[in-house]
Amino acid sequence: MKDGAPTLTPDLLLQAYQLGVFPMSEGRDDPEVFWVDPRQRGVIPLDGFRMSRSLARTMRRGVFDISFDQAFVDVVHGCADRDETWINATIFDLYTALYARGFAHSIEVWQGPDLVGGVYGVTIGAAFFGESMFSRATDASKVALAYLVDRLRLAGYTLFDAQFMTPHLASLGAVEIPRDHYKAWLAEALAKQASFNTPGPIPHAQDVIQRNAQTS
């Protein structure tokens, strides 16, 4: 943070999310962190996830195994493992601390023993704030998002904040909404309760596909 700014702690980070802002840095080696409050916000409507036929085929083939909250640190490392990243040491430590406290979660996609994709984010109330994702195999990040959306719907979440719109997210049904619309939606989600840690086994791919077809 800049000189004179309060020290960035996990509690301050949670407060920021509830105000609709989130932290970024200019790069891996930049020690500074700044707050972002986009004029246009990317969100993924939980009843509007777009599963292509090719993605459904990939899921049915069973080439990937899925887990939740089993390799959080590795997922964040995977998201930061690119030429340009906004995940510096401060951000890495903060989200690791939130994970230890049950506020941050990850979805992991495996091929055998290898972690080939994943996504992580923060939960407060009935809001999920997606932070970053990565893919080392075709469709791995899309599969992670499909399972994430399914879990969020089943658990009673009402907001999936994707932060910024990208062509990749747009292809999966993400939309862009104005800041005031987002903050009204956020306030409603924060007033509700949901639990990411849904008990039970990882659902079969066909169940995820079928539930998505029923809601989209």
PAMAR-996775 format. One line per 8 residues: number of its first residue (from 1); for each residue z negated, x negated, y of C-alpha. Coordinates in pm, 1 decimal, decimal comma. Example, Ala and Ser with C-alpha at 12.3 -4.5 7.8 and 13.67 -1.06 7.14 Angstrom:
BEGIN
1> -780,0/-1230,0/-450,0 ~ -714,0/-1367,0/-106,0
# end
This chain:
BEGIN
1> 0,0/0,0/0,0 ~ 41,7/-105,0/361,5 ~ -243,5/-273,2/549,4 ~ -501,7/-18,3/658,2 ~ -392,2/240,3/401,6 ~ -644,5/363,8/144,4 ~ -647,2/184,3/-188,5 ~ -424,6/363,5/-435,2
9> -642,1/489,4/-719,5 ~ -574,2/731,9/-1005,6 ~ -770,2/1003,4/-821,9 ~ -568,0/952,8/-504,9 ~ -249,3/966,6/-709,8 ~ -351,5/1301,5/-860,0 ~ -426,0/1435,0/-511,6 ~ -83,2/1320,7/-394,1
17> 93,0/1506,3/-674,7 ~ -88,9/1823,7/-576,6 ~ 50,4/1780,9/-224,1 ~ 401,6/1733,8/-357,0 ~ 439,1/1359,1/-303,4 ~ 470,0/1069,8/-546,7 ~ 470,2/687,5/-526,9 ~ 752,6/437,9/-563,6
25> 809,5/70,8/-492,6 ~ 1121,0/-115,7/-383,5 ~ 1127,7/-317,7/-702,9 ~ 946,5/-473,3/-995,1 ~ 828,3/-772,9/-792,3 ~ 746,6/-588,1/-468,5 ~ 368,7/-536,7/-447,4 ~ 397,6/-251,8/-194,5
33> 396,9/117,0/-284,7 ~ 520,6/399,5/-60,9 ~ 502,4/778,2/-79,7 ~ 807,6/996,8/-133,9 ~ 841,9/1363,9/-33,2 ~ 1209,6/1457,2/-87,7 ~ 1373,5/1721,0/131,7 ~ 1559,6/1838,3/-179,5
41> 1370,3/1834,6/-508,9 ~ 1516,6/1814,1/-856,2 ~ 1357,2/2053,7/-1105,2 ~ 1444,2/2157,2/-1460,1 ~ 1393,6/2533,4/-1504,6 ~ 1212,7/2571,5/-1834,9 ~ 1427,1/2872,9/-1922,7 ~ 1747,2/2696,0/-1820,0
49> 1761,4/2373,9/-2019,8 ~ 2124,2/2319,0/-2114,8 ~ 2164,5/2198,5/-2470,1 ~ 2523,4/2101,1/-2545,4 ~ 2674,8/2150,2/-2887,8 ~ 2695,1/1773,4/-2931,2 ~ 2323,6/1735,0/-2853,0 ~ 2236,4/2011,8/-3099,3
57> 2449,0/1837,4/-3362,8 ~ 2269,9/1509,1/-3299,1 ~ 1932,2/1678,5/-3339,1 ~ 2035,9/1854,7/-3660,2 ~ 2157,2/1527,5/-3812,1 ~ 1798,0/1400,6/-3810,4 ~ 1885,9/1052,4/-3685,7 ~ 1573,2/1041,4/-3467,0
65> 1200,7/1089,1/-3521,9 ~ 987,6/1228,5/-3239,5 ~ 627,9/1163,1/-3140,4 ~ 405,2/1255,2/-2849,0 ~ 155,3/1022,7/-2678,2 ~ 182,8/758,4/-2951,1 ~ 344,1/477,1/-2751,1 ~ 285,8/555,8/-2383,6
73> 272,5/194,9/-2265,2 ~ 589,5/111,2/-2457,6 ~ 771,4/406,0/-2300,5 ~ 676,8/291,8/-1949,3 ~ 791,7/-58,8/-2039,5 ~ 1118,9/88,4/-2163,0 ~ 1166,4/279,5/-1838,1 ~ 1102,5/-38,1/-1634,8
81> 1332,8/-252,1/-1849,5 ~ 1640,5/-235,1/-1627,3 ~ 1793,3/-445,1/-1352,6 ~ 1658,0/-220,9/-1076,0 ~ 1328,4/-39,7/-1117,0 ~ 1067,6/116,1/-888,5 ~ 792,1/53,8/-1147,2 ~ 586,9/-242,1/-1024,8
89> 254,4/-367,4/-1162,5 ~ 49,1/-129,1/-947,8 ~ 241,9/175,8/-1062,2 ~ 231,2/60,2/-1424,1 ~ -148,6/22,4/-1411,6 ~ -199,0/357,2/-1236,5 ~ -5,8/558,0/-1493,0 ~ -171,0/373,9/-1778,5
97> -505,4/477,4/-1627,5 ~ -388,7/839,3/-1598,1 ~ -280,1/831,0/-1962,4 ~ -625,5/708,1/-2064,7 ~ -774,0/1004,3/-1874,9 ~ -538,6/1259,1/-2033,3 ~ -324,9/1329,3/-1725,6 ~ -14,8/1131,1/-1827,0
105> 191,0/1186,0/-2139,9 ~ 490,2/1044,4/-2319,7 ~ 754,9/1162,2/-2561,4 ~ 889,3/893,0/-2792,6 ~ 1220,4/887,0/-2979,7 ~ 1243,1/654,2/-3279,7 ~ 1512,8/524,9/-3511,2 ~ 1318,9/387,7/-3802,6
113> 1058,8/150,7/-3656,3 ~ 1245,7/109,8/-3326,6 ~ 1160,6/295,5/-3007,3 ~ 1504,2/393,4/-2874,3 ~ 1419,7/644,3/-2602,2 ~ 1147,3/832,0/-2424,8 ~ 1018,1/1002,4/-2115,7 ~ 679,3/1006,3/-1945,1
121> 512,0/1208,5/-1673,3 ~ 193,4/1357,0/-1530,1 ~ 38,6/1698,7/-1591,4 ~ -183,8/1897,2/-1356,7 ~ -247,6/2267,5/-1410,2 ~ 77,3/2419,0/-1536,6 ~ 297,8/2155,9/-1369,5 ~ 465,3/1861,4/-1538,4
129> 582,2/1584,0/-1308,2 ~ 852,2/1384,7/-1483,9 ~ 842,9/1020,3/-1383,3 ~ 1107,0/829,3/-1574,1 ~ 1302,0/811,8/-1898,9 ~ 1507,0/558,6/-2089,6 ~ 1756,8/544,9/-2373,0 ~ 1867,2/266,1/-2605,0
137> 2071,3/492,8/-2833,5 ~ 2322,8/767,3/-2764,1 ~ 2150,2/1096,6/-2672,1 ~ 1798,0/953,8/-2719,1 ~ 1676,1/1051,1/-2371,6 ~ 1839,5/1394,5/-2401,6 ~ 1659,6/1452,6/-2730,6 ~ 1331,7/1349,4/-2565,1
145> 1389,1/1600,9/-2285,7 ~ 1477,2/1878,9/-2532,2 ~ 1150,1/1830,8/-2718,6 ~ 959,2/1797,6/-2390,7 ~ 1098,8/2122,5/-2249,7 ~ 1017,3/2297,6/-2576,9 ~ 657,4/2177,0/-2568,5 ~ 614,1/2270,4/-2202,3
153> 739,2/2623,6/-2265,9 ~ 516,2/2671,0/-2570,9 ~ 212,6/2536,0/-2385,8 ~ 249,7/2766,6/-2085,6 ~ 382,0/2527,3/-1822,8 ~ 578,0/2684,6/-1537,4 ~ 711,9/2384,1/-1341,8 ~ 903,9/2077,8/-1459,6
161> 943,8/1853,0/-1156,9 ~ 1226,0/1602,9/-1208,7 ~ 1187,7/1454,7/-856,6 ~ 1548,5/1352,7/-785,1 ~ 1869,8/1514,5/-899,2 ~ 2107,3/1296,5/-1102,7 ~ 2434,6/1379,2/-1279,6 ~ 2254,2/1320,1/-1610,9
169> 1984,7/1576,8/-1527,9 ~ 2238,1/1819,8/-1381,1 ~ 2423,8/1818,2/-1713,8 ~ 2099,8/1934,0/-1877,0 ~ 2042,5/2223,5/-1636,3 ~ 1845,2/2062,4/-1353,8 ~ 1884,8/2215,6/-1008,7 ~ 1798,1/2109,1/-656,7
177> 1567,0/2319,2/-440,0 ~ 1441,2/2279,8/-79,8 ~ 1102,4/2118,9/-16,5 ~ 934,0/2443,7/96,3 ~ 1059,2/2627,7/-212,8 ~ 930,7/2346,6/-432,6 ~ 586,4/2344,3/-271,4 ~ 548,2/2718,9/-314,6
185> 643,9/2683,2/-682,1 ~ 402,0/2389,9/-711,9 ~ 112,6/2589,5/-565,1 ~ 167,8/2865,4/-820,3 ~ 177,6/2614,8/-1107,7 ~ -137,4/2436,5/-993,3 ~ -327,1/2767,3/-992,5 ~ -258,4/2810,0/-1366,1
193> -376,4/2621,6/-1672,5 ~ -174,9/2473,7/-1957,0 ~ -247,7/2216,1/-2225,0 ~ 6,0/1949,2/-2318,6 ~ -185,1/1858,4/-2635,3 ~ -60,5/2148,3/-2843,4 ~ -201,9/2112,4/-3194,9 ~ 20,4/2115,3/-3499,1
201> 310,7/1915,0/-3637,0 ~ 616,4/1804,4/-3442,5 ~ 858,6/2100,7/-3458,7 ~ 1177,5/2079,3/-3660,3 ~ 1495,4/2020,5/-3462,4 ~ 1638,0/2358,9/-3563,3 ~ 1329,6/2535,6/-3423,4 ~ 1368,7/2354,7/-3090,6
209> 1738,0/2443,6/-3078,3 ~ 1673,7/2805,5/-3167,2 ~ 1396,8/2855,1/-2912,0 ~ 1614,0/2698,2/-2643,5 ~ 1896,9/2941,0/-2729,3 ~ 1656,6/3234,0/-2692,8 ~ 1542,6/3133,3/-2343,5 ~ 1857,6/2989,0/-2187,2
# end
